[in-house]
């Protein structure tokens, strides 16, 4: 398999083996997402001015993905896993095969504009600490609506997507954000390796927030690049409000909070965290999903000893104190989460 794509060239024009040392490795994880891959891979092939390799990690799909990609896109390096290792494990497997100085992560149901990679690279400023950068992710069905403009974190421990459901006019300026959205982001390979990659216990959901939090604790900064535009179907694999998404989201937010929050912040935010969890319990009880919520919290509790062991390592090696983190954490979670839930429910019901 040959791994090269570059500006303005179609897959048919690519010379096998032309890029011995690609600048960027684009890693795409898929699971039974064959229907999205043609648009995604053609858009990656059309990236302008960047020597890049494309690595597709297949999480043991049963829809013929591997044969399809090898036949139609022979320039893509395929990593065929024997089991579904989720977004976290799939990306880790892909990065291990990568040869680029930078790692770009892209969802299988995302279609980047031709200048996407170039724009993300311009957002990297290692001297100023900006080593992780994220995209302006808009909806496929309505590019005027934002899916994500980076990740934010509440002091109470919950995470949310910036400007989720807002019009694009709200997110036209590049700025610093708490974290990057794993659906379309970029970072130096050395940083990904230093962080140890994604926490594979998360499987799916919040793994990108966790990675960003750990990067923050080491003193790295995250930037939102408004010109790096990606169209996204959104939650094509896990569903927007599925029991799978609820379970993994509610379990993983506990591990995210326990692992990464410095002790002084834990003390001052614990009450608000418990209120946040109680509010979530009420919400899911009202929507008939309390069972998934309860299973998630029990699973989080069962995994607490392992999370605490990870916490010990993270807190021992962090280079940033709690005072520097506090201004990055958001408050006023209730109105934000109500707006987010309302938008997702309308989207899932075809109201938008």
C-alpha positions in Angstrom: 0.0 0.0 0.0 1.3 3.5 -0.9 0.6 6.4 1.4 0.7 9.6 -0.6 -1.7 12.4 -1.4 -0.9 16.0 -2.2 -2.5 19.3 -3.3 -4.8 19.2 -6.3 -4.2 15.6 -7.3 -6.8 13.0 -7.7 -6.2 9.4 -6.5 -5.7 8.4 -10.2 -2.8 10.8 -10.5 -0.9 9.8 -7.4 2.5 8.1 -8.0 3.0 5.1 -5.8 5.7 5.7 -3.1 6.1 9.4 -4.0 6.1 10.5 -0.3 8.9 8.8 1.6 8.4 11.2 4.5 4.9 12.7 4.6 4.5 15.9 6.7 1.1 14.8 7.9 -0.5 11.4 8.6 -4.3 11.6 8.4 -5.8 8.9 10.6 -9.4 7.9 10.0 -11.1 5.2 12.1 -14.2 3.5 10.8 -16.7 0.8 11.9 -19.3 -0.2 9.4 -19.1 3.2 7.8 -18.4 2.3 4.2 -21.2 4.5 2.9 -19.3 7.6 4.2 -15.8 6.8 3.0 -15.9 7.7 -0.6 -16.7 11.4 0.1 -14.3 11.4 3.0 -11.3 9.9 1.2 -11.8 12.0 -2.0 -11.8 15.1 0.2 -8.6 14.0 1.9 -7.0 13.4 -1.5 -7.9 16.9 -2.6 -6.0 18.6 0.2 -3.9 21.5 -1.1 -0.2 21.8 -0.8 0.4 19.2 1.9 2.4 16.0 1.5 0.2 13.6 3.5 -0.4 9.9 4.0 -3.8 8.5 4.7 -4.3 5.7 7.2 -7.7 4.0 7.5 -8.2 1.9 10.6 -11.1 -0.5 10.3 -12.6 -1.7 13.6 -13.6 -5.1 12.4 -16.4 -3.9 10.1 -18.7 -6.5 8.5 -19.8 -4.2 5.7 -17.0 -4.9 3.3 -15.1 -1.7 4.1 -11.6 -3.2 3.9 -12.1 -4.7 0.4 -13.8 -1.6 -0.8 -11.1 0.8 0.3 -8.3 -1.4 -1.0 -10.0 -1.7 -4.3 -11.1 1.9 -4.9 -8.5 3.8 -2.9 -5.2 1.8 -3.2 -3.2 4.8 -2.0 -4.8 4.5 1.4 -3.0 2.4 4.0 -5.5 0.1 5.6 -5.0 -1.2 9.2 -7.6 -3.9 9.6 -8.2 -4.7 13.3 -9.6 -8.1 14.3 -11.9 -6.5 16.9 -13.7 -3.2 17.5 -11.4 -1.1 19.6 -13.4 2.0 19.5 -12.4 5.5 18.6 -9.6 5.6 21.2 -8.0 2.2 20.4 -8.5 2.6 16.7 -6.8 6.0 16.5 -3.9 4.7 18.7 -3.5 1.8 16.3 -3.4 4.2 13.3 -0.9 6.5 14.9 1.4 3.6 15.5 1.6 3.1 11.8 2.0 6.8 11.0 5.2 8.3 9.5 4.3 12.0 9.5 5.6 14.7 11.8 2.0 15.7 12.4 -1.0 13.6 13.2 -4.4 14.7 11.8 -7.5 12.9 13.1 -10.6 12.8 11.0 -14.0 11.1 11.5 -15.1 8.7 8.7 -18.3 10.7 8.2 -16.4 14.0 7.8 -15.6 15.9 4.6 -12.9 18.5 4.9 -12.6 21.4 2.5 -9.5 21.5 0.3 -7.6 23.9 2.5 -8.3 22.1 5.8 -4.9 20.6 6.5 -3.1 23.8 5.5 -5.3 25.9 7.8 -4.7 23.5 10.7 -0.9 23.7 10.2 -1.0 27.5 10.3 -2.6 27.2 13.7 0.3 25.4 15.2 2.6 27.7 17.1 4.9 25.6 19.3 6.8 28.6 20.6 3.6 30.0 22.0 2.5 26.6 23.2 -0.3 26.0 20.7 0.4 22.4 19.8 -3.1 21.0 19.4 -5.5 22.6 17.0 -9.1 21.9 16.1 -11.5 22.6 13.2 -14.7 24.5 12.5 -17.0 21.5 12.1 -20.3 22.2 10.5 -23.2 20.0 9.7 -23.4 18.2 6.3 -27.1 18.9 5.9 -26.7 22.6 6.8 -23.1 24.1 6.7 -24.5 27.2 8.3 -24.8 25.4 11.6 -21.9 24.6 13.9 -21.5 21.1 15.2 -18.2 21.9 17.1 -15.8 24.8 17.3 -13.6 23.0 19.9 -14.3 21.4 23.2 -15.0 23.2 26.5 -15.1 21.9 30.0 -17.3 22.9 33.0 -15.7 23.3 36.4 -18.3 20.7 37.5 -16.6 18.2 35.2 -19.0 18.0 32.2 -17.8 18.7 28.7 -19.5 20.3 25.8 -18.9 21.4 22.2 -18.4 25.1 21.7 -21.2 26.8 19.7 -23.0 23.4 19.1 -26.1 24.2 17.2 -25.2 27.9 16.7 -24.9 29.7 13.4 -21.4 29.9 11.8 -21.3 33.6 12.4 -20.7 32.9 16.1 -17.4 31.0 15.3 -15.6 32.9 12.6 -12.7 34.0 14.8 -9.8 31.7 15.6 -9.1 31.6 19.4 -7.8 29.5 22.2 -10.1 26.8 23.4 -9.9 24.3 26.3 -9.6 21.3 24.0 -9.7 19.8 20.5 -12.5 17.8 18.9 -11.3 14.4 17.8 -13.5 14.5 14.8 -11.1 16.8 13.0 -7.9 18.0 14.7 -4.1 18.0 14.4 -1.1 17.8 16.6 2.6 17.0 16.4 3.3 13.2 16.6 5.7 13.8 19.5 3.0 15.4 21.6 0.5 12.6 20.9 3.3 10.1 21.9 4.2 12.1 25.0 0.6 12.0 26.1 0.5 8.2 25.6 -2.3 8.6 23.0 -5.9 8.2 23.9 -7.0 6.3 27.0 -8.4 3.1 25.5 -10.6 2.4 28.5 -12.8 5.3 27.3 -13.5 3.4 24.0 -15.6 6.2 22.6 -16.8 9.6 24.0 -14.8 12.1 26.0 -11.5 10.6 24.9 -10.6 13.8 23.1 -11.5 15.9 26.1 -9.3 13.6 28.2 -6.4 13.9 25.8 -6.8 17.7 25.7 -6.9 17.9 29.5 -3.8 15.9 29.9 -2.1 18.1 27.3 -3.2 21.1 29.3 -1.7 19.7 32.5 1.7 19.4 30.7 1.5 23.1 29.6 0.3 22.6 26.0 -2.4 24.9 24.6 -5.2 24.2 22.2 -6.4 26.4 19.4 -9.5 26.7 17.3 -8.8 27.4 13.6 -11.8 29.0 12.0 -10.6 28.5 8.5 -10.1 24.8 8.9 -13.6 23.8 7.8 -15.0 20.3 7.9 -18.6 19.2 7.0 -19.8 16.4 9.3 -22.8 14.1 9.4 -22.4 14.0 13.2 -22.6 10.9 15.5 -23.0 8.6 12.5 -21.5 5.7 14.4 -22.7 6.0 18.0 -25.9 7.9 17.4 -26.7 11.3 18.9 -28.9 10.2 21.8 -28.5 6.4 21.7 -28.1 4.3 24.9 -24.5 3.5 23.6 -23.7 7.3 23.6 -25.4 7.8 27.0 -23.5 4.9 28.6 -20.1 5.9 27.4 -20.6 9.6 27.9 -21.8 9.3 31.4 -19.2 6.7 32.4 -16.3 8.5 30.8 -17.1 11.9 32.2 -16.5 10.5 35.7 -13.1 9.1 34.7 -12.2 12.3 33.0 -13.0 14.3 36.1 -11.3 11.9 38.6 -8.1 11.4 36.5 -7.3 15.0 35.6 -8.7 17.4 38.1 -6.0 18.7 40.5 -6.7 18.1 44.1 -7.5 21.7 45.0 -10.0 21.9 42.2 -11.6 18.6 43.2 -12.2 20.1 46.6 -13.8 23.3 45.3 -15.9 21.6 42.5 -17.0 18.4 44.1 -20.4 19.7 45.2 -21.1 21.3 41.8 -20.1 18.0 40.2 -22.6 16.0 42.3 -25.3 18.5 41.4 -24.4 18.1 37.7 -24.7 14.3 38.0 -28.0 14.6 39.9 -29.4 16.9 37.2 -28.3 14.4 34.5 -30.1 11.6 36.4 -33.3 13.6 36.4 -33.0 14.4 32.7 -32.4 10.7 31.7 -35.2 9.5 34.0 -37.6 11.9 32.2 -36.4 10.7 28.8 -36.6 7.0 29.6 -32.9 6.4 29.6 -32.2 6.1 33.3 -31.1 2.5 32.9 -28.2 3.4 30.6 -27.3 6.3 33.0 -27.3 4.0 36.0 -25.2 1.3 34.3 -22.7 4.0 33.3 -22.3 5.3 36.8 -21.9 1.8 38.2 -19.3 1.0 35.5 -17.5 4.2 36.4 -17.4 3.2 40.0 -16.1 -0.3 39.1 -13.3 1.3 37.1 -12.5 3.9 39.8 -9.4 2.0 41.2 -7.8 1.9 37.7 -8.7 5.6 37.1 -7.1 6.5 40.4 -3.9 4.8 39.5 -3.8 6.8 36.2 -4.6 9.9 38.2 -1.5 9.4 40.4 0.7 9.3 37.3 -1.0 12.3 35.7 -0.8 14.5 38.8 2.8 13.5 39.5 4.0 14.6 36.1 1.8 17.7 35.4 3.6 21.0 34.9 0.6 23.3 35.3 -1.0 24.2 38.6 -4.7 24.5 39.4 -4.6 28.3 39.4 -3.6 28.3 35.7 -6.4 25.9 34.8 -9.3 27.6 36.7 -9.8 30.4 34.1 -10.2 27.8 31.3 -13.1 26.1 33.0 -16.7 27.2 32.2 -19.6 27.8 34.6 -23.3 28.2 34.0 -23.7 24.6 32.8 -27.4 24.3 33.2 -28.4 26.7 30.4 -25.7 25.3 28.1 -26.7 21.7 28.6 -30.4 22.4 28.2 -29.8 24.2 24.9 -27.5 21.3 23.8 -30.0 18.6 24.7 -32.8 20.5 23.0 -30.8 20.9 19.8 -29.7 17.3 19.7 -33.3 16.0 20.3 -34.6 18.2 17.4 -31.8 17.0 15.2 -32.4 13.3 16.0 -36.1 13.8 15.4 -35.6 15.5 12.0 -36.6 18.9 13.3 -33.6 20.5 11.6 
